[in-house]
């Protein structure tokens, strides 16, 4: 789903820095520290940022045919028996590091290993409790032209806001990119980009060496004072009572003034409903989990007794959920099936691709369902299981109203281990009944203007679509 919890990215970053950052820094550092180079101080910056910004894969690959498990045993033996600080090389520490790095080596933010504290924090977020600024943050990539070449950026992006949470109260929107915390830039690209530019300038005939050296110092200072994405994520998604001044960009435009946000703990009510008029009811589902399953069951019973014939289901800002078959209170996929069983005739409503050449139907159990005319409200924050719900309801005859959804087709499987740790694995990709991917988002049947989609006017528009049906 859209949510990539802070603890997930921190775990991945830490592992990649451990297995990749040092090697990459050493490799590039050799070139930077060569005799005559004026940019040797950038070497440690590349070591600092390289792995987190996607350079770990450029590490030297050992051509040896030695089985990996044999190398692992040798390295483990050396660390356990020759490391100068043996008290640090405990079985639990080394095992945790190996598991974290093993899963992180897949370079998939939807697949990660969680130690006990990280799993507890993930479970809290999956059940609707947000710490920090009360926002669902994700690292999203983008490309831009710098120095005449395409450059890959990684931005800390707001995917969803907890209603009435600190970020929502401060005026943040889904899609905002957080670029600075206080006077610290959140490092969004590799210093290798600037280093290569400076090298090119240095090679030009008549190059102004003093100017280039001054530019190098400015760049170095910016990176040294900057925050890695993992640090910024941790600051903004943990704790309570700490105030931060942040800067953001929105739709490519810089918001001119800094925004001050104080962290806190925000609990999201999973389901809200009401009658709009005697014939139309409104059901907002903010995320998919066990609590939502119970809450919308109660809501649909009450709506059914009200004799409403039209139902507007609001999935705006819904980040989705996980499949957690062994943890019912967190099982978003099971909860979604239960909701759709109340609103459709049952049967296959979408497809799940669990392997490159294998798909299976996303089938809804046949049960006694309510016969409503349904409109589904969506926006750019509608993601993952919420997108699956939208396409399944559309296949069953509903109309989708709003703006294009986020486009996160990955269904994650959540599992808690006996020792309290856990793992989430990218298990399947959502496709429509025709086999189309939703990776680019779901396009509504009725598109709304950007200034209308997240207002009460969108609800009125959805209700009018049903009345006209």
N, C-alpha and C positions, 0 to 999 in steps of 0.2 A: 504494500500500500504506500501511499505518499509518505506516511510517517517513517522516517529513519531516525529512531530515538537517539538522543545524545549519546547514550552509553554504547550504542551499537557503533556509531562512527568513531568514538573514542577508542573502543577496543580494536577496531580495524586499523585505525591510525597508529596506535601504539605498536601493534604487531608488525605493520609494514615498516615503521621506523626502525624496529628492532632488526628485521630481516633484510631491509633494503636500503634504508637511508644512509647508513654508514658506508656500505659498499659503494653506493653511487657517489657519495661525497668524496671518498678516497679516489675514485676513478677520475672524476672531473677535476678534483683538487690537484691532481698531478699536473694537469694542463694549466690550471690557474696559477700554480706556484712555480711554474717553469722560470728559469732565469730571464729577467727582463719584463715579466708580466707586471702590469700596474694594478691588476685586479685580484691579487691572491686572496684578499680578505673576503671575497665572495665565495670562496670554497666552502667555508663552514656554513654559509647560508644555504648552499645547495644541499649539503648534508642534512641541514635542519629541515628543509622543506621538500626535498626531492621525493621521498617515498609517499608522503601524504598527498602530493599533487600528481601522483600517477607515474612517477619515474622509476618505481621499484622494478618494473618489468624490464628495464634496460640493464639490469645487473648482469654481470658476466655469468654465462651458463657453463657449468662444468661438463666437458665433453666425455668424461670418464664413464665407462660402462658399469662401474661398481653399483650394485643394487642400492637404492636409496635407504632401505632399512639398515643396511650394513653401515653406511655413513652415519646414520642417526645413532646407532649403538656406539660407534667410535666417539662421536662428539659428546654424547651423554657421559660416557666413561671418563673422557678428559675433563669435562666440566666438574664432575662429581669428585674426582681424585686429584686434580691438578690446579683447580681454581684457587687463587690466593685468598679468597674469602669463602671458605667452605660453609660457613654458617648461612650464607645466602643461597647456596645451591641445594635447597631442600627439595624433596620429591614433589611436594605439593606445588612449590613455586615453578619448578621446571615443567611439571605436567601441565599446569595452567598456561604457561607460556607456549608450550608446544601445541596445545589444543587451539589456543587463540590464533597463533600464527598459521597453523594448518588450514583452518577454515578461512582466515583472511587471505591466504594465498590464492583463493578462488577469485578474488577481486570483485566480489558481488555484494553490494550493500544490503541486499535482501537475505543474505546468508551469513550468520555470525554465531560465535560461541559466547555465552554469557557466564561469568562467574556468579556466585550467589547474590552479591549486592546488585550487580547489573541486571540479573533476572528479576529481582524484586522490583527494581525501578521500571523495567519494561512492563511487568505485569500491572503495575500501578497505572502506567500510561494507557495500556490496553483496556483497562477497566474505567478510564475516564478521569484519572487524577493527574493533573499537570503541575509540575514543579517549575520554578523559575519564572519566566515572563509569561507563561501560559500560552505557548505557541508550539505547534508542531513544526519543527525545523528539519530541513533536508539539505544535503549538499547536492547542488544541481550544476551540471556542466554547461558551458557555452563557449562559443568561439568569437573572436574579434580580431581585427587587423591591427597589428602593432609593428612599427618599423617596416611596413610593407609586406609582412608575412602573417599568416593565420596563427593565432595563439590560443591555446586551450586554457580556459578559466574554470575555476571551481568556486561557486558562490554559496554562501549560507543563505538559504531561501526560506521564507515563511510559506508553509503549505496550508496551514489551518490555524484558526484562533479559537481558544476556549472562550465561549460566550461569557462576557463580563470579566474576563481575566485581565491581567495587567497590560498585555499587548493590545488587546481589543480596546481597552479604555484609553490607551495612548494613541490610538488611531492607526495602528498598523493594518495592512491589508494582506490577504493571501496573494502570493507572487512577489511581495517586497523582497529585495535583496539587502541583507545587512552588510554594510561595507566597513564600518568603523565602530569600535567601542572606545569612547573617550578619545584620546589622541592616538590610539593604536589602530592602524590599518589591519584588517583581517586579510592575511596573505592569500591571494586568489590565483596566483600563477607562479611558475618557477623562476628563480633569479637567473637561471640559465638564459632566459629570454633577453634580459638586460645585458648579461655578460656577453652574449653573442653580438648584440648591437654595438657594445663598446669596442669589442675586438674589431668589428668591421670598420668603425670610425677610425680606430687607431691605424689601420692599414691604408687609409686614404692618403694620397699625396698631399703634403702640406697640412696634415692634421694638427689641430691645436691641442697639444698634449696636456697643457695645463687645464684647459676647459674640460677635456675628457676625464682627467683625474678628479676634477671637482664634481663632475656629474656622477662619477663612480662613488664618491663619498656620500652624496645625497641618496643614491640608490641603496647603498649599504646601510645607511642610517635608517631608512624606511623599513628595510627587511628586519634589521636587528630589533627595532622597536615594535614590529608587527606581531600579531597573534596568529599562531597556527589555527586552522579551522577547528581542530579538536579542542583547543583551549577556549576559543570563543563559544563553541557549542556547550562546553561544560559550564562556563560562566552563566550562560543565558537559560539553561534548562535545569539548574539545581538551586537549592537554597531558597531562602525567603528573607525579605527585609533589606536587601542590597539594591541600591539605586545605580543604574547605568545610564550614561548618555550615549545614544547610538545614532548613526547616520545610515540612511537607506537610499536605494534607488528604486524607482517605481516606473514600470513601463519605459525603461530607458532614460528616465528623467531623474535628476538628482533633487531630492527633497531638500530645500535650502536650509532649514533650521534643524538642529539636533533635537532628538526626541528623548525625553527622560522617562525611564521605566523602572519601577521598583518590583523586584521579584516577590513571589508569594506562592501559595498552594491553591489551585483552582480545581474544583470538582465539577464535572459536567454531568448534567441530568441527561440520560441517554435518549429519552423520548418525551416529546411535548405534543399535546393534541388539543384541539378545540373545534367547535362548530363555527363555520364562517357564516352560514345562513341555514335555514331549515332543510336545504337540500344538499349542502356541501360541507364536508368535514376536512380538517387539516391535520396531518400527521407528520411531525418532524422527527427524523431519525438521525441522531448526531454521530453515532458510531455503532458498530456491530459487536455485541458481546452477550454474555448470559443475562446481564441485567436488562439490556434492551429487549431481549427475547421475552422476558416476563412482562416488561412495561408495555410493549406494543400489543401483547395478548390482551391485557386489561383494557388498553385503549380501543382496540378493534371491537371488543365485546360491547363497550359503551357506545361506540359509533354505530354499531349494528342496531342497538336498541333505539337509536335516535332517528332511524328510518332515512338516514342520508343516502342518496343514490350516487353522489359524486364524492371522490376522495382525491385530495391533493397530497402527495407524498413528497416531503421536502428532504432532499439529500444534499443540499448545498453545504459545502464545507465538511462533508462526511469523509474522513480519511480511510474508512474501510475497517479491516480487522484481520485476524489470522484464523487458520484452521488449528484448533487445539482440542483434539478429540479426547485427550486424557484430562483436560482441565475445562470442564463445562462452563465455568464462570467467565472464561476468556474466549470461548469458541465462537468466533464471529461467523464462520462459514455455516456451522450448524444452526446458529441463530437466524441467519439469512434464509436458509432453507425453510425454517419454521414460519417466517414472515411470508415468504412467497407461497407457501402452502395455503395460507389464509386468503391470498389475493389472486391466485391463478387456479386453473383447472388441474394443475399438476403435469407431470411428464417432463421431457427434456426441453429446457428453455435457453440453453447456451452450451458452449463446448469448453472443455478444459484440456489443454495440451500438456501432458505430463512427460513427454519425450519428444525429440525432434520430429518423429514420424508417427506419433501415437496421440490420438485425441479420444476423449471419452465424454459422454453427455453429462452436463450438469443437470441432473434430474431432480424434480420437485415431487415429493410424495403427494399422492392424490388424497385429498381430505375434504371435509366440508368447508367450502370457501365462501367468502362474501362476494356478492356480485355488484361491484362498484364500477362506474366509469372512472378511470384513473388517469391523472396527469402527474408526472414526476418532474419536480424542480431540480435542476442541476446547475453547477457553475464550475469555475476552474479549480475549486477545492474539492470537488467530488472525485473520489479516487478509489481504485482498487476494488474491494468488495462492493462499495457503493456503485461503482460503474457496472459491475456484474449484475447487481440488482436492477439497475436502470435498463440494461439490454434485455434482461430476462422479462421484466415487466412490459417492455415494448413488444417483445415477441408474443406476449400474451394479450396484446391489444392496447396497452397504455400509450399515451402521448408524452413525449419528453419536451420540456419547456426550459429555456434558459440559455446558457452559453456552453461552448465546448468544454468537456470535462478534462481532468488532468492528464490521463493517459498512463496509468500504472497497471499493467496487466498481470503482475506477478502475485500469485497466491502463496503465502508463506505458511509453513507448518511449524507450529510452536510445540516444544516438548520440554518438560521439566525433568531433570535427572534426579536420581535418588539422593545425591549429595547436596541438592539445592541449586546446583548450576542449571543451565538450560541451553537450548540451541534453537535457532530459527533457520529454516532451510527454504530456499526458493523451490516450491514443489510443483507448480503448474502455471501456465499462462492462459488467461481468459481470451476466448474468441466468441464471436457471435454465432448464431445458428448457421449462418452461411459460411463460416470459417474465417471471417475477417478478424484481424487483430484489433485490439482497442489501444494499442501502444500510442497512437496519436490522439487519443481521446474519443469520446462519443459525441457525435454531432446531434444536437436537438432537432426535433421535428419543427419546433417553433423557436426561432432564434430571437433573443431579446437584446436590446441595446446595452452596451456596457454599463451605462449609468442607471440602468433599471434592474439588472439581473439580481442584485443583492438587496433589493428594497421590498417593501410591502407591496409595491406595484407589481412585482413579479408574481406574487401570490394571486393578486386580483386577475392578472392576465391568464394564469393557469386555470383559475376558476371559470373565466369566460370561455376558454377553449372547451371545457367540459360542457358548459351550457349550450354551446353551439353544436356540439356533437350530435 
